[in-house]
Amino acid sequence: MNALQQDIAQLIIDSFYIEHLQATSISPEQPMFGLGMDSVDALELALALQNRYNLQIASDSRDARQHFATVASLATFTEAQQAACAS
């Protein structure tokens, strides 16, 4: 797990008060909805990501569910958004 993936995993734990997990125990490929996350949780996570990484996440995007599928896919999306903002 790279640093961004670990940071996102910790953000998930902090956002959803999952005290029994550590960031390193969440596999980058584990489905996030398997962690008990629902659509409301996904919106909360999107807000936390926007605040932490200064991202713009369109809630009506058809790709949103794909981006939020796993920690790895969310990290890839975050990196792409940061690169686009830096350009």
Residue, then its C-alpha position, 0 to 999 in steps of 0.5 A: m500500500n502506498a502512502l496515498q492509499q494508506d492516507i485514504a484508508q485512514l480517512i475512511i476509518d476516521s470518517f466512519y469511526i471504524e475503531h476496530l481497524q487500522a489503515t494497514s488492515i484495509s487492502p487497497e483492493q477491498p471493496m469499500f462497500g464491503l466495509g459497510m459503506d452506503s451511499v450516504d457514507a460515500l457522500e461523506l467520504a467525498l466531502a472529506l476527500q474534497n476537504r483534504y485534497n482540494l478535489q472536485i467530485a461531481s456527485d452526479s458523475r456516472d464514474a463516481r461509483q467506479h472511483f469509490a470501488t476500492v481504496a486503490s481506485l480512489a487513490t488513482f482518481t485522487e492522483a488524477q484530479q491533483a495532476a489535472c489541477a496542477s496543470 
